[in-house]
Amino acid sequence: MLTRHLLKQASTCRHFLLNSKTSSPFLTKSIFFSSSSSSPESQSPTNTFVDDKVNDQYPTGTSISIDRSALYNLPEHSHEPTSDSELVKHLKGIIKFRGGPISVAEYMEEVLTNPKFGFYISRDVFGAEGDFITSPEVSQMFGEMVGVWAMCLWEQMGRPKQVNLVELGPGRGTLMADLLRSASKFKSFTESLHVHMVECSPTLQKLQHHNLKCFDEDDNSDGVEKRTVSMLAGTPVSWHALLEQVPSGLPSIIIAHEFYDALPVHQFQRASRGWCEKMVDVSEDSMFRFVLSPQPTPATLYLMRRCKWAAPKEIEKLGQIEVCPKAMDLTRTIADRISCDGGGALIIDYGLNGVVSDSLQAIRKHKFINILDDPGSADLSAYVDFASIRHSAEEVSEDISVHGPMTQSQFLGALGINFRVEALLQNCTDEQADSLRTGYWRLVGEGEAPFWEGPDEQVPIGMGTRYLAMAIVNKKQGVPVPFQ
C-alpha cells in the first residue's frame, strides 16, 4: 500500500493468448463492445496485453475441427506429490469445474479473501515485517489528523448525541487507536460514538481488539448483549463482516483508508474487434495464464457505464481499462446511508481522478512480483478510480455532495499536521525526532527525503501527492473541512 510506490514497478512477462501448440476454439474471441482502435497506453509499466493478432485467422462463422487423437494417447500418470498450495488447487478446481477461465476480479477476490486460504484472512500482513506498510503504521499523526477531520464533521452535523464511527478494512486497528487516543480529551465527542469495525479477517479482528485495548463488560442481565468497550476513550466497539451489517438510523462517519484499492477489478483489453474482458485460465503445463473472453461478460455493463462517464478522447487513447463494480456498488451503499441518516465518508487511497488502465499489481515482502505467481502469497491491489466514485455517489441522491479529490499532502497540511509535528518535536528524544521527521516526510513529501543520511536503500519516499482524499457528505452539513 504505502510502499507499493516506494519501489520501481517490476516488469512482467507478456502472456500470449494463443500459440501454435495451444490453439483452442475457446480462445477465438468475439467482439461485444465496439470501439475505435488506437494506440494502447497504460498507467502502469506492466501493461500486460494478451496477444490478439492470431484471432484474425478465424473469420466470423468459421467452423473449427478439433483433433481428439490425443484422447487415445493419454500421458503417463505421475504419482509424484504436487507442490501446489491449497489456494492454487482451489483456483484450478474452479476453472476445471466451469470448463473455462475466471475473471481477473474473481481471481483477485479468491486470492485476498477466500475464507480458508485468503491472503488477508489468516495473517498479519501489515508493517515492516509484513508485505506492505500503510500510512497509520508510518506515524501516529495520520490517525490524529483523521480524528480532527471526524470531529470537525461532527461539529458540522450539529454535535449529535449518537454517531456511528465506521472504519472499512481497519488493518491492525492503528488508525482507529490513534484517533480515539487523541480524541479522548473531547468527552462530548467520544461519548457520542459507537465504533464499528468492518473486517472479514478473524485474525485481524483479534489484533484490532488488542490494539484498541478492548474489554468485554460484565453484564448479568438476561437478554442483554455484552458490550465491548475500548479503554482508549470509553467507546463501545462492534465488529461486522459487511457495511450493510452496521445498524442504520443514526448519522455515520465512515472512514475508508486504503480499502478501495483491494476491491477486485475487472480488466478489459482493446482487441481487433473491440473490448474483451481479460480472464485467468490454466495452460497445458498447468500454469496460470491470461486469455480473452470469447463472449460478453456481466462486467461489460459496468464497462459501458464507466465509458459513459468519461470523455471519448479519454477512452480512445487507452488499450486497457479497469473497472471495479464492487467499488461502484459500495459507494452507492455509502451514499444512500449518508443521504438517509446524515453524516459523511472520507476515502483516502492511491489512484487517479480518471479512467484507470493496467494498474493491478502484486506485492510480496515489499517487492513487486508477477500477478499470477504463487497466488495467496502476495497482496493484490489496483489504482482507485476516484472519478468513478464521484459519479456513483452523485447518481444515488441529490441530498449528498462529493468533494475532492485533493492530495494527501494538501489534506493533512490543511488539518494542521505541520503544527502537530512541531509540537511533538519539542518533547522527544533524538531517535524519536528522526522517526517523526521520516514519518512526516512519507505522509506529505514527494520523492526522496532531502535530509536523509542513512543507507540509500532505506531512504524515505514521500507519498504526499500519490495518495488522494475525497469526502462524501450530506448536503445539509455544508462543505466539509478542509475541502472549502
C-alpha positions as CSV (number, residue, x, y, z in Angstrom):
1,M,0.0,0.0,0.0
2,L,2.2,3.0,1.1
3,T,5.4,1.2,0.0
4,R,3.7,-0.1,-3.2
5,H,5.0,3.1,-4.8
6,L,8.3,3.1,-2.9
7,L,9.6,0.5,-5.4
8,K,10.0,0.8,-9.1
9,Q,7.4,-1.1,-11.0
10,A,8.8,-4.6,-11.8
11,S,8.5,-5.6,-15.4
12,T,6.3,-8.6,-16.1
13,C,6.2,-11.0,-18.9
14,R,3.7,-10.7,-21.6
15,H,1.2,-13.6,-21.7
16,F,0.1,-14.8,-25.1
17,L,-3.4,-15.9,-25.7
18,L,-2.6,-18.4,-28.5
19,N,0.4,-20.1,-30.0
20,S,0.9,-22.9,-32.5
21,K,0.8,-25.6,-29.8
22,T,-2.1,-24.5,-27.6
23,S,-4.8,-23.2,-30.1
24,S,-8.3,-23.9,-29.0
25,P,-11.7,-23.0,-30.3
26,F,-12.5,-21.4,-26.9
27,L,-9.8,-18.9,-27.3
28,T,-11.3,-17.5,-30.6
29,K,-12.9,-14.4,-29.1
30,S,-15.8,-12.3,-30.4
31,I,-16.5,-8.6,-30.1
32,F,-19.1,-7.5,-27.7
33,F,-18.4,-3.8,-27.2
34,S,-17.4,-1.8,-30.3
35,S,-14.8,0.9,-30.1
36,S,-12.4,2.5,-32.5
37,S,-8.9,1.2,-32.4
38,S,-6.0,3.4,-31.3
39,S,-2.5,3.2,-29.8
40,P,-2.7,1.4,-26.4
41,E,-1.5,3.3,-23.4
42,S,-1.4,2.4,-19.7
43,Q,-1.0,4.0,-16.3
44,S,1.2,1.1,-15.3
45,P,4.6,-0.1,-16.7
46,T,3.4,-3.7,-16.5
47,N,1.0,-3.2,-19.5
48,T,0.2,-6.9,-19.7
49,F,-1.5,-7.4,-23.1
50,V,-2.9,-10.7,-24.3
51,D,-1.9,-11.2,-27.9
52,D,-4.9,-10.9,-30.2
53,K,-3.4,-11.0,-33.7
54,V,-3.7,-14.7,-34.1
55,N,-7.5,-14.5,-33.9
56,D,-7.7,-12.8,-37.3
57,Q,-7.1,-16.2,-38.9
58,Y,-10.6,-17.3,-37.8
59,P,-13.2,-15.2,-39.6
60,T,-16.6,-14.9,-38.1
61,G,-18.7,-18.0,-38.6
62,T,-15.7,-20.3,-39.5
63,S,-16.1,-23.8,-38.2
64,I,-13.1,-25.4,-36.5
65,S,-12.5,-29.1,-36.2
66,I,-11.0,-30.4,-33.0
67,D,-8.3,-33.0,-33.0
68,R,-9.2,-35.5,-30.3
69,S,-6.5,-38.1,-31.2
70,A,-4.7,-37.3,-28.0
71,L,-7.5,-38.8,-26.1
72,Y,-6.2,-42.2,-27.1
73,N,-2.6,-41.3,-26.2
74,L,-3.0,-40.2,-22.6
75,P,0.2,-39.2,-20.9
76,E,1.6,-41.5,-18.2
77,H,0.1,-40.6,-14.9
78,S,2.6,-39.2,-12.3
79,H,2.2,-40.3,-8.7
80,E,4.6,-37.6,-7.5
81,P,3.1,-35.2,-4.9
82,T,2.0,-31.8,-6.2
83,S,3.7,-28.7,-4.9
84,D,0.5,-26.6,-5.5
85,S,-0.8,-24.7,-2.5
86,E,-4.3,-25.3,-1.3
87,L,-5.4,-22.0,-2.8
88,V,-3.8,-22.9,-6.2
89,K,-5.6,-26.2,-6.1
90,H,-8.9,-24.4,-5.3
91,L,-8.5,-21.9,-8.1
92,K,-7.7,-24.6,-10.6
93,G,-10.6,-26.6,-9.4
94,I,-13.0,-23.7,-10.1
95,I,-11.6,-23.3,-13.6
96,K,-11.9,-27.0,-14.3
97,F,-15.4,-27.2,-12.9
98,R,-16.6,-24.4,-15.0
99,G,-14.9,-25.6,-18.1
100,G,-13.3,-22.3,-18.8
101,P,-11.4,-19.3,-17.3
102,I,-12.5,-17.0,-14.5
103,S,-12.4,-13.2,-14.4
104,V,-9.4,-11.3,-13.0
105,A,-11.8,-9.9,-10.4
106,E,-12.8,-13.4,-9.2
107,Y,-9.2,-14.5,-9.1
108,M,-8.3,-11.4,-7.1
109,E,-11.2,-11.9,-4.7
110,E,-10.3,-15.5,-4.1
111,V,-6.6,-14.7,-3.6
112,L,-7.3,-12.0,-1.0
113,T,-10.4,-13.1,0.9
114,N,-11.0,-16.8,0.4
115,P,-12.4,-17.9,3.8
116,K,-9.8,-20.6,4.3
117,F,-6.7,-19.5,2.2
118,G,-7.1,-15.8,1.5
119,F,-4.1,-13.5,1.9
120,Y,-5.8,-11.2,4.4
121,I,-7.7,-13.9,6.3
122,S,-5.2,-15.7,8.5
123,R,-2.2,-13.5,8.9
124,D,-0.9,-10.0,9.8
125,V,0.3,-8.6,6.5
126,F,1.0,-5.0,7.7
127,G,4.1,-3.2,8.9
128,A,7.8,-3.6,8.3
129,E,7.7,-7.4,9.0
130,G,4.7,-7.9,6.7
131,D,4.2,-7.3,3.0
132,F,3.5,-3.5,3.0
133,I,3.2,-0.5,5.3
134,T,0.2,1.7,5.4
135,S,0.0,5.4,6.5
136,P,-1.2,4.7,10.1
137,E,1.8,2.4,10.6
138,V,4.1,5.2,9.4
139,S,3.2,7.8,12.0
140,Q,0.6,8.4,14.8
141,M,0.0,11.8,13.2
142,F,-2.0,10.2,10.4
143,G,-4.7,8.8,12.7
144,E,-4.7,12.1,14.7
145,M,-5.4,14.2,11.6
146,V,-8.2,11.8,10.5
147,G,-9.6,12.3,14.1
148,V,-9.5,16.1,13.6
149,W,-11.5,15.6,10.4
150,A,-14.1,13.4,12.1
151,M,-14.5,15.9,15.0
152,C,-14.9,18.8,12.6
153,L,-17.6,16.9,10.6
154,W,-19.3,16.0,13.9
155,E,-19.4,19.7,14.7
156,Q,-20.9,20.5,11.3
157,M,-23.5,17.8,11.9
158,G,-24.7,19.7,14.9
159,R,-22.9,17.6,17.6
160,P,-25.4,14.7,17.6
161,K,-25.6,12.6,20.8
162,Q,-25.2,9.3,19.0
163,V,-23.0,8.6,16.0
164,N,-21.7,5.5,14.2
165,L,-18.0,5.8,13.6
166,V,-17.3,3.2,10.9
167,E,-13.9,2.1,9.6
168,L,-13.8,-0.1,6.5
169,G,-10.8,-2.6,6.4
170,P,-9.1,-1.3,9.7
171,G,-6.0,-3.4,9.3
172,R,-4.3,-3.7,12.7
173,G,-6.6,-1.0,14.1
174,T,-3.8,1.5,14.3
175,L,-5.7,4.4,12.7
176,M,-8.7,4.0,15.0
177,A,-6.5,3.6,18.0
178,D,-4.6,6.9,17.3
179,L,-7.9,8.6,16.5
180,L,-9.6,7.5,19.8
181,R,-6.5,8.2,21.9
182,S,-6.1,11.8,20.5
183,A,-9.8,12.5,20.7
184,S,-10.2,11.1,24.3
185,K,-9.8,14.7,25.8
186,F,-13.0,15.7,23.9
187,K,-15.6,13.8,26.0
188,S,-18.7,15.2,24.3
189,F,-17.4,13.8,21.0
190,T,-16.1,10.4,22.2
191,E,-19.2,9.8,24.4
192,S,-21.4,10.1,21.3
193,L,-19.5,7.4,19.4
194,H,-20.2,3.8,18.8
195,V,-17.2,2.4,16.8
196,H,-17.9,-0.2,14.1
197,M,-15.0,-2.1,12.6
198,V,-15.9,-3.7,9.2
199,E,-13.4,-6.5,9.0
200,C,-13.7,-10.0,7.5
201,S,-10.5,-11.5,8.9
202,P,-10.8,-13.2,12.3
203,T,-7.0,-12.8,12.7
204,L,-7.1,-9.0,12.2
205,Q,-10.3,-8.7,14.4
206,K,-8.3,-10.1,17.3
207,L,-5.4,-7.8,16.6
208,Q,-7.8,-4.8,16.4
209,H,-9.4,-5.9,19.7
210,H,-6.0,-5.9,21.3
211,N,-4.7,-2.6,19.9
212,L,-7.9,-0.8,20.8
213,K,-7.4,-2.0,24.3
214,C,-10.9,-3.5,24.4
215,F,-12.6,-5.4,27.2
216,D,-15.9,-7.2,27.4
217,E,-18.3,-5.7,30.0
218,D,-19.7,-8.0,32.6
219,D,-23.5,-7.8,32.4
220,N,-25.6,-10.5,34.1
221,S,-28.9,-9.0,32.8
222,D,-31.0,-11.6,30.9
223,G,-31.4,-10.8,27.2
224,V,-28.8,-8.0,27.2
225,E,-25.9,-8.5,24.9
226,K,-22.5,-7.9,26.4
227,R,-20.8,-4.7,25.2
228,T,-17.2,-4.5,24.1
229,V,-15.6,-1.2,25.1
230,S,-12.3,0.5,24.2
231,M,-10.4,1.8,27.1
232,L,-8.7,4.4,24.9
233,A,-11.8,6.6,25.0
234,G,-14.5,4.5,26.7
235,T,-16.3,4.0,23.5
236,P,-18.3,0.8,22.6
237,V,-16.8,-1.2,19.7
238,S,-18.5,-3.8,17.4
239,W,-17.2,-5.9,14.5
240,H,-19.0,-6.7,11.3
241,A,-18.1,-8.5,8.1
242,L,-20.0,-6.1,5.8
243,L,-21.0,-2.4,5.9
244,E,-24.6,-3.5,5.5
245,Q,-24.5,-5.1,8.9
246,V,-23.8,-1.8,10.7
247,P,-27.0,-0.6,12.2
248,S,-28.7,2.2,10.4
249,G,-30.9,5.0,11.7
250,L,-28.0,7.1,13.2
251,P,-25.7,9.5,11.4
252,S,-22.5,7.9,10.4
253,I,-18.9,9.0,10.0
254,I,-17.3,6.4,7.6
255,I,-13.5,6.1,7.1
256,A,-12.2,4.1,4.1
257,H,-8.4,4.3,4.2
258,E,-6.6,2.0,1.7
259,F,-9.8,-0.1,1.4
260,Y,-10.9,0.6,-2.2
261,D,-7.6,-0.5,-3.7
262,A,-8.1,-4.0,-2.5
263,L,-11.6,-4.4,-4.1
264,P,-11.5,-6.8,-7.1
265,V,-11.2,-5.2,-10.6
266,H,-12.2,-6.4,-14.0
267,Q,-9.7,-5.8,-16.8
268,F,-10.7,-5.2,-20.4
269,Q,-8.4,-5.1,-23.3
270,R,-8.9,-3.5,-26.7
271,A,-8.8,-6.2,-29.3
272,S,-9.1,-6.1,-33.1
273,R,-12.9,-6.1,-32.9
274,G,-13.5,-4.2,-29.7
275,W,-13.2,-4.5,-25.9
276,C,-12.8,-8.0,-24.5
277,E,-12.5,-9.0,-20.8
278,K,-9.2,-10.4,-19.7
279,M,-9.6,-13.8,-17.9
280,V,-7.4,-16.2,-15.9
281,D,-7.1,-19.7,-17.3
282,V,-4.8,-22.8,-16.8
283,S,-2.4,-23.7,-19.6
284,E,-1.5,-27.2,-20.8
285,D,1.6,-27.1,-18.5
286,S,-0.8,-26.4,-15.5
287,M,0.4,-22.8,-15.1
288,F,-2.0,-19.8,-14.8
289,R,-2.2,-17.5,-17.8
290,F,-4.3,-14.7,-19.2
291,V,-6.8,-15.2,-22.0
292,L,-9.6,-13.1,-23.5
293,S,-13.2,-13.9,-23.0
294,P,-14.9,-15.3,-26.2
295,Q,-18.2,-13.7,-25.4
296,P,-19.8,-10.9,-23.4
297,T,-19.5,-11.0,-19.6
298,P,-21.7,-9.4,-16.9
299,A,-18.9,-6.9,-16.1
300,T,-19.4,-5.4,-19.6
301,L,-22.4,-3.4,-18.2
302,Y,-20.0,-1.7,-15.8
303,L,-17.5,-1.0,-18.5
304,M,-20.2,0.6,-20.6
305,R,-21.3,2.7,-17.6
306,R,-17.7,3.8,-16.9
307,C,-17.2,4.8,-20.6
308,K,-20.4,6.8,-20.5
309,W,-18.9,8.9,-17.6
310,A,-15.7,9.5,-19.5
311,A,-14.9,11.8,-22.4
312,P,-14.4,10.0,-25.7
313,K,-10.8,11.2,-26.0
314,E,-10.0,9.7,-22.6
315,I,-11.2,6.3,-23.8
316,E,-9.7,6.4,-27.3
317,K,-6.1,6.6,-26.1
318,L,-6.3,3.5,-23.8
319,G,-5.6,-0.1,-24.8
320,Q,-6.8,-1.4,-21.4
321,I,-9.4,-0.4,-18.9
322,E,-10.0,-1.5,-15.3
323,V,-13.5,-1.2,-13.8
324,C,-14.4,-2.1,-10.2
325,P,-18.1,-3.0,-9.8
326,K,-17.7,-3.6,-6.1
327,A,-16.3,-0.1,-5.6
328,M,-19.3,1.4,-7.5
329,D,-21.8,-0.6,-5.5
330,L,-20.1,0.1,-2.2
331,T,-20.1,3.8,-3.0
332,R,-23.8,3.7,-3.7
333,T,-24.4,2.0,-0.4
334,I,-22.4,4.7,1.5
335,A,-24.1,7.5,-0.4
336,D,-27.5,6.0,0.3
337,R,-26.7,5.7,4.1
338,I,-25.4,9.3,4.3
339,S,-28.4,10.6,2.3
340,C,-30.9,8.9,4.7
341,D,-29.1,9.1,8.1
342,G,-26.7,12.1,7.7
343,G,-23.0,12.1,8.2
344,G,-20.1,11.7,5.8
345,A,-17.4,9.5,4.4
346,L,-13.7,10.0,4.0
347,I,-11.9,8.0,1.3
348,I,-8.1,8.1,1.2
349,D,-6.2,5.8,-1.3
350,Y,-3.8,5.9,-4.1
351,G,-5.3,6.2,-7.5
352,L,-6.4,8.6,-10.3
353,N,-9.1,11.1,-10.8
354,G,-10.0,9.4,-14.1
355,V,-10.2,6.1,-16.0
356,V,-7.7,3.6,-14.7
357,S,-5.8,1.4,-17.2
358,D,-3.5,-1.5,-16.4
359,S,-2.7,-0.9,-12.7
360,L,-3.2,-4.3,-11.0
361,Q,-0.1,-5.3,-9.1
362,A,1.2,-7.9,-6.6
363,I,3.5,-7.2,-3.7
364,R,5.3,-9.8,-1.6
365,K,7.7,-8.7,1.2
366,H,7.7,-5.1,-0.1
367,K,8.7,-6.2,-3.7
368,F,6.6,-6.4,-6.9
369,I,6.1,-9.8,-8.3
370,N,4.1,-11.3,-11.2
371,I,0.3,-11.2,-10.5
372,L,-0.1,-14.9,-11.3
373,D,2.9,-16.1,-9.3
374,D,2.0,-18.3,-6.3
375,P,-1.4,-16.8,-5.6
376,G,-2.2,-16.2,-1.9
377,S,1.4,-15.4,-1.1
378,A,1.3,-11.7,-2.1
379,D,-1.1,-8.7,-1.8
380,L,-3.0,-7.7,-4.9
381,S,-4.2,-4.1,-5.4
382,A,-5.2,-1.7,-8.1
383,Y,-5.4,2.1,-8.5
384,V,-8.7,3.6,-7.3
385,D,-10.8,5.4,-9.9
386,F,-11.9,8.5,-7.9
387,A,-13.9,9.8,-10.8
388,S,-16.0,6.6,-10.8
389,I,-16.6,7.0,-7.1
390,R,-17.8,10.6,-7.6
391,H,-20.3,9.6,-10.4
392,S,-21.5,6.5,-8.4
393,A,-22.3,8.7,-5.4
394,E,-23.9,11.5,-7.2
395,E,-26.3,9.2,-9.0
396,V,-27.7,8.0,-5.7
397,S,-29.3,11.1,-4.3
398,E,-29.4,14.9,-4.7
399,D,-29.0,15.1,-0.9
400,I,-25.3,14.3,-1.0
401,S,-22.3,16.2,-2.3
402,V,-18.9,14.9,-3.2
403,H,-15.7,16.9,-2.6
404,G,-12.2,16.4,-3.9
405,P,-10.1,14.6,-4.6
406,M,-7.2,16.6,-3.2
407,T,-3.7,15.2,-2.5
408,Q,-3.0,13.6,0.9
409,S,-0.3,16.3,1.4
410,Q,-2.9,19.1,1.0
411,F,-5.4,17.2,3.1
412,L,-3.1,16.7,6.1
413,G,-1.5,20.1,5.8
414,A,-4.8,21.9,5.9
415,L,-5.8,19.9,9.0
416,G,-2.6,21.0,10.9
417,I,-0.1,18.2,10.6
418,N,2.7,20.8,10.3
419,F,1.9,22.3,13.7
420,R,1.4,18.8,15.2
421,V,4.9,17.6,14.1
422,E,6.5,20.8,15.5
423,A,4.7,20.2,18.9
424,L,5.8,16.6,19.0
425,L,9.5,17.6,18.3
426,Q,9.6,19.8,21.3
427,N,9.3,16.9,23.7
428,C,11.1,13.8,22.3
429,T,14.5,12.1,22.1
430,D,16.8,12.4,19.2
431,E,15.8,8.9,18.0
432,Q,12.1,9.8,18.2
433,A,12.8,13.1,16.4
434,D,14.4,11.2,13.5
435,S,11.3,8.9,13.4
436,L,8.9,11.8,13.4
437,R,10.7,13.6,10.5
438,T,10.8,10.4,8.5
439,G,7.2,9.6,9.1
440,Y,6.2,13.2,8.3
441,W,8.0,13.2,5.0
442,R,6.5,9.9,4.0
443,L,3.0,11.2,4.6
444,V,3.3,14.7,3.0
445,G,6.5,14.8,1.0
446,E,7.2,14.0,-2.6
447,G,10.1,11.8,-3.8
448,E,13.2,11.1,-1.8
449,A,13.7,12.9,1.6
450,P,16.4,15.6,1.2
451,F,17.5,15.3,4.8
452,W,18.2,11.5,4.7
453,E,21.8,10.5,5.7
454,G,21.3,6.7,6.1
455,P,21.6,3.9,3.6
456,D,20.3,4.6,0.1
457,E,18.0,1.6,0.0
458,Q,16.2,2.9,3.1
459,V,15.7,6.5,2.0
460,P,12.1,7.6,2.9
461,I,9.9,8.2,-0.2
462,G,7.2,10.9,0.1
463,M,3.7,9.8,-0.9
464,G,2.0,13.1,-0.3
465,T,1.0,13.5,-3.9
466,R,0.4,9.9,-4.8
467,Y,-2.5,9.4,-2.3
468,L,-5.8,11.3,-2.8
469,A,-8.5,12.2,-0.4
470,M,-12.2,12.5,-1.2
471,A,-15.3,13.2,1.0
472,I,-18.9,12.3,0.5
473,V,-21.3,14.2,2.9
474,N,-25.0,15.1,3.4
475,K,-25.6,18.5,1.8
476,K,-27.3,19.8,5.0
477,Q,-23.9,19.8,6.7
478,G,-22.2,22.1,4.2
479,V,-18.8,21.7,2.8
480,P,-16.5,19.5,5.0
481,V,-13.1,20.6,6.3
482,P,-10.7,21.0,4.5
483,F,-12.4,21.0,1.1
484,Q,-13.8,24.5,1.4
